[in-house]
Amino acid sequence: MRARRGLSTPTTRCSSPLFRAPHIDNLRTLASGGILAGMSRIRIIKHESVPQTGSYEVRFPDGRPSVYHYFDDNPGRRSITEKMTREETLQAAKTLARAEQDRLDAPKD
């Protein structure tokens, strides 16, 4: 099989600075005290791949493992699996996120 003309190889790089990926050291600098320093917020992410069943993920910005709160809106399954409803699960995730965010925002002595 002959190679086609005009196709770039995977090693070809774009010389434009607009398309270059930032260096990892620059990102660390930005995160430690630059632009991204004020963006260390705890996030709540909803996962629902099956209708009426899913989870809320509480994601921490400091690298700790995420905490998952599972819900099931089907009353029959919920009684067997002992999961909470969607509203109860969201409230539990918000409570944890607020408490942890207050702990992160507290002045360090």
N, C-alpha and C positions, 0 to 999 in steps of 0.2 A: 504494500500500500504506500502510495506516494504522499508526502506531506503537502498540504495546500499552501499556496502563497498568500501572504497577507494576514495569516493568523498569528497572534502573539503567543509566545511560550509562557508558561506559568512563572518563569523567573523574570519576565519583563516588568519593569517598575515604571510608574508614572512619575515624571519629574516635577509635576505641579505641586506646590506646597498645600494646596487645598485638599488633595487626596491622600496625603501622607498620614499615617496613623501616629498619634502622639506617643512619645517615648514614655515608658512605664515610670521612669524617675520623675518626669514632669507631672504625671498623674498623682504620684505620691506626695509631691510638693503641694499640689493644689488641694489635696484632701487633708493634709496635715495642718495647713494654716492659711490656705488661700481661698479660692472661690468656693470650694466644696465644703469648707469647714462648718458653715451654718446649716448644711443640708443633712445632718445626721439625725434623721427622723425615723422612728419606728413605723413600719408599714403594715397594714392589714390587707392581705390579698385573698380574694375569694376563689376557691377551686370547686367547680361543679361539673364533672364530666357526665354523671348520671343525673337525670332530672329528679328533683326532690331530695338528693343526697349529695353531700360534699363536705367541705371543710373551709375554715378560715385560718390562714397562716399568719402568724405574727412574726415578722422578719425584723431582726435587730441589725443596726448599722455597724456595731462593733465586732462583728464576726461570730457572735454566739450562735449556736444552732437555733433554728426557727422552732416555734411552738405551734402545734396544730390543734385546733378545736373542731371536732367533727359534729355534723348535724344530719338528721334524717327527718323529713317532713311527712313520711308515711307512718301513721300511727301504729300499724301492725308491726312493721319492722322496728320502729323505735322502741316498742315495749320489749322486743327480744334482744336488741343490741344495746339497750340502755343509753342511747344517745339523746342529745338535747334537740329542741326545735331550732330552726334557723335563727329566730329572734333571740332565743336564750344563748345560742352559741356566739352570735355577733356581740351581744352584750358582754359575755365573758371575755371575748377577744379584746374588746374596747377597754374593759377594766384593766386587763393585764397590760395593754399597750400604754394606757395613760399612766399607770403606776411606774412602769419601766422608763417612760419618757421623762417623768418628773425626776426620777433617780438620775438619769443621764444629764438633765438640765441643771441639777443642783450644783451650786458652787463647790469646787473641790478645795478642801482646807488642808 
